[in-house]
Amino acid sequence: MGRMIKFKVFRYNPQSKISKPHFDEFSLEENDGMTIFVALNLLRERFDASLSFDFVCRAGICGSCGMVINGKPRLACKTRTSEFTSGVIELMPLPAFKLLKDLSVDTGNWMNAMSRRVEGWIHSTKETQIAKMESPVEPDVAQEVFELDRCIECGICVASCGTALMRKDFVGAVGLNRVARFAIDSLDERTDKDFYDLVGDDEGIFGCMSLLGCEDNCPKHLPLQSKIAYMRRKLVKA
């Protein structure tokens, strides 16, 4: 028989006039290899079908199951209950995003607005001709771009950021990572001045306080620290 785990789960439905923020407590027997995601599904199945949380892939790829686990923003599907020796696990929704219900937050609209703000797509005056070979990209440049493209937009870097929690319009590490990705891409024709116009202010690259909670908690271990510094050096010159 496995040990018993106590879960303290944040509950609140902003759309209900009678709902108030509180914690519900549940106890569950731990299984070998149990993740927070598996535990939440068991809690909803056995105790309360109204418990709300987000998930899609269950493999650390979609980023949907981000939440605060014992005070630290993490992915529920990649966090094992065995990591918490106290046997008590407290679950809260990610801050900085609109709360939908319980542990479910709206990262989608936030990320969509961020993408529009930094114009997160290739800017090129060249007309694509599918009958011709694509423009070549140097392997080392392609590798740098692919590395930054591993971002799954889970929102954990935003929830870990002191600036983002104080300034709702801060673009966050995820936005600055997106800008760095296109600044590196040789297919994008924008200049440093163009990127400065997008994020060269206190809501962008100069609002970062370099606390590095973003890199410390990024589940994909992206080089956010070096890329934020890279963009800051480029835009200071611009």
Legacy VTK file of the C-alpha trace (Angstrom):
# vtk DataFile Version 3.0
C-alpha trace
ASCII
DATASET POLYDATA
POINTS 238 float
0.000 0.000 0.000
1.318 3.431 -0.987
1.459 6.409 1.333
-1.497 8.759 1.634
-1.080 12.186 0.021
-3.082 15.195 1.183
-4.063 17.624 -1.570
-5.083 21.203 -0.818
-6.763 22.426 -4.005
-7.758 26.032 -4.691
-11.429 26.362 -5.618
-13.234 29.403 -7.006
-15.662 30.083 -9.848
-15.592 33.804 -10.790
-18.797 33.366 -12.790
-20.778 32.242 -9.752
-22.269 34.835 -7.421
-22.107 32.483 -4.445
-18.638 31.047 -4.995
-15.826 32.280 -2.748
-12.100 31.518 -2.961
-11.185 28.619 -0.673
-9.227 25.368 -0.489
-10.730 21.892 -0.576
-8.751 19.045 0.956
-8.600 15.522 -0.434
-6.583 12.431 0.477
-5.379 9.954 -2.101
-3.213 6.854 -2.009
-0.010 7.380 -3.968
0.858 5.026 -6.813
4.288 4.392 -8.321
5.175 7.128 -10.789
2.059 9.161 -9.989
2.075 12.680 -11.427
0.016 15.655 -10.297
-1.970 15.305 -13.506
-2.853 11.677 -12.742
-3.741 12.614 -9.165
-6.054 15.420 -10.295
-7.913 13.080 -12.625
-8.384 10.605 -9.763
-9.603 13.376 -7.466
-12.139 14.506 -10.035
-13.234 10.933 -10.741
-13.569 9.817 -7.122
-14.469 12.930 -5.135
-15.630 15.957 -7.124
-16.539 15.955 -10.808
-16.771 19.762 -10.801
-13.025 20.220 -10.221
-11.604 22.230 -13.128
-8.060 22.118 -14.534
-6.533 22.092 -18.009
-4.723 19.390 -19.946
-4.280 18.161 -23.513
-1.144 16.168 -24.317
-0.076 14.775 -20.905
3.528 14.794 -22.192
4.891 18.271 -21.428
4.325 19.486 -24.989
1.087 21.492 -25.000
1.742 23.539 -21.847
-1.913 23.438 -20.806
-1.485 22.021 -17.300
0.639 24.799 -15.823
-0.244 25.563 -12.198
1.407 26.555 -8.927
2.481 23.412 -7.074
3.616 24.010 -3.490
4.441 27.601 -4.360
6.281 26.937 -7.624
4.842 27.246 -11.161
5.197 23.847 -12.857
3.555 21.483 -15.341
1.241 19.031 -13.588
1.945 16.279 -16.113
5.716 16.430 -15.505
5.657 16.744 -11.712
5.637 13.552 -9.628
3.986 13.355 -6.242
7.057 11.506 -4.930
9.011 14.789 -5.091
7.090 16.088 -2.068
8.337 14.226 0.973
5.953 16.020 3.348
2.995 14.256 1.729
1.109 17.557 1.456
0.611 19.145 -1.958
-1.009 22.557 -2.417
-2.327 23.437 -5.877
-3.174 26.942 -7.074
-3.822 28.521 -10.500
-1.095 30.439 -12.321
-1.107 34.144 -11.414
-0.989 36.890 -14.080
-3.692 35.205 -16.176
-7.487 35.461 -16.076
-8.922 32.823 -13.773
-11.604 30.698 -15.414
-12.358 28.285 -12.579
-10.379 26.500 -9.856
-6.981 25.677 -11.436
-7.965 26.657 -14.974
-6.673 29.960 -16.388
-6.920 31.628 -19.788
-3.406 31.602 -21.253
-4.694 31.368 -24.838
-6.001 34.911 -25.218
-2.954 36.287 -23.392
-0.576 34.488 -25.754
-2.584 35.535 -28.801
-2.408 39.196 -27.743
1.322 38.847 -27.081
1.894 37.345 -30.533
0.036 40.207 -32.217
1.911 42.775 -30.150
5.378 41.501 -31.114
4.199 40.623 -34.640
5.374 37.070 -34.178
5.615 36.000 -37.791
8.188 36.279 -40.591
8.318 39.738 -42.170
9.603 39.525 -45.719
9.110 41.461 -48.946
9.925 38.377 -50.992
7.050 36.581 -52.669
6.928 32.876 -51.881
7.093 30.664 -54.937
6.357 27.087 -53.980
7.733 25.762 -57.274
11.228 27.006 -56.354
13.619 25.855 -53.646
13.292 27.673 -50.337
15.845 30.285 -49.351
18.738 28.594 -47.541
19.445 29.233 -43.859
22.834 28.592 -42.273
22.734 25.486 -40.040
23.936 27.328 -36.930
21.251 30.001 -37.409
18.582 27.358 -37.977
19.661 25.561 -34.796
19.354 28.775 -32.765
15.885 29.402 -34.174
14.757 25.823 -33.534
16.010 26.062 -29.941
13.800 29.086 -29.235
10.898 27.537 -31.133
10.729 24.828 -28.436
8.705 27.267 -26.309
5.307 25.701 -25.554
3.712 28.957 -24.299
2.694 27.350 -21.012
2.743 30.706 -19.194
5.052 29.493 -16.424
7.678 32.129 -17.230
5.023 34.852 -16.985
3.684 33.501 -13.690
7.265 33.415 -12.348
8.017 37.017 -13.337
7.900 39.817 -10.768
7.477 42.449 -13.476
4.591 40.581 -15.125
2.803 40.320 -11.788
3.130 44.074 -11.249
2.526 45.237 -14.821
-0.297 43.581 -16.697
0.971 44.926 -20.050
4.504 43.518 -19.685
5.250 41.298 -22.683
7.020 38.727 -20.501
9.900 36.368 -21.210
7.746 34.410 -23.650
7.263 37.565 -25.753
10.916 38.556 -25.559
11.869 35.005 -26.538
9.576 35.325 -29.555
11.218 38.608 -30.562
14.696 37.086 -30.202
13.618 34.145 -32.371
12.738 36.449 -35.289
15.695 38.777 -34.703
17.967 35.748 -35.187
16.082 34.349 -38.186
17.838 35.368 -41.410
14.545 35.092 -43.311
13.047 37.992 -41.303
13.885 41.371 -42.828
13.124 43.545 -39.804
15.835 45.782 -38.379
16.810 46.449 -34.769
14.859 49.707 -35.055
11.745 47.756 -36.012
12.100 45.512 -32.949
12.804 48.560 -30.778
9.476 50.045 -31.863
7.771 46.835 -30.710
9.422 46.142 -27.340
11.894 48.949 -26.643
10.154 50.265 -23.530
9.382 49.445 -19.889
6.598 47.083 -20.957
9.121 45.231 -23.086
12.849 44.555 -22.918
13.686 47.374 -20.480
11.024 46.338 -17.969
12.820 43.082 -17.146
14.299 43.237 -13.631
16.639 40.286 -14.293
15.249 38.220 -11.416
15.361 35.237 -13.810
12.383 33.422 -12.329
11.465 32.751 -15.971
14.576 30.705 -16.733
14.626 29.051 -13.305
11.126 27.636 -13.819
10.950 27.111 -17.609
9.974 23.429 -18.102
11.768 23.336 -21.482
14.978 24.873 -20.067
15.117 27.583 -22.728
18.065 30.042 -22.622
15.834 32.948 -21.637
18.507 34.763 -19.643
20.992 34.924 -22.523
18.354 35.825 -25.123
16.871 38.637 -23.032
20.398 40.002 -22.536
21.020 39.587 -26.284
17.937 41.626 -27.187
18.706 44.284 -24.581
22.190 44.823 -26.031
20.804 45.038 -29.556
18.004 47.459 -28.698
20.171 49.747 -26.562
22.233 50.355 -29.687
19.094 50.891 -31.761
LINES 1 239
238 0 1 2 3 4 5 6 7 8 9 10 11 12 13 14 15 16 17 18 19 20 21 22 23 24 25 26 27 28 29 30 31 32 33 34 35 36 37 38 39 40 41 42 43 44 45 46 47 48 49 50 51 52 53 54 55 56 57 58 59 60 61 62 63 64 65 66 67 68 69 70 71 72 73 74 75 76 77 78 79 80 81 82 83 84 85 86 87 88 89 90 91 92 93 94 95 96 97 98 99 100 101 102 103 104 105 106 107 108 109 110 111 112 113 114 115 116 117 118 119 120 121 122 123 124 125 126 127 128 129 130 131 132 133 134 135 136 137 138 139 140 141 142 143 144 145 146 147 148 149 150 151 152 153 154 155 156 157 158 159 160 161 162 163 164 165 166 167 168 169 170 171 172 173 174 175 176 177 178 179 180 181 182 183 184 185 186 187 188 189 190 191 192 193 194 195 196 197 198 199 200 201 202 203 204 205 206 207 208 209 210 211 212 213 214 215 216 217 218 219 220 221 222 223 224 225 226 227 228 229 230 231 232 233 234 235 236 237
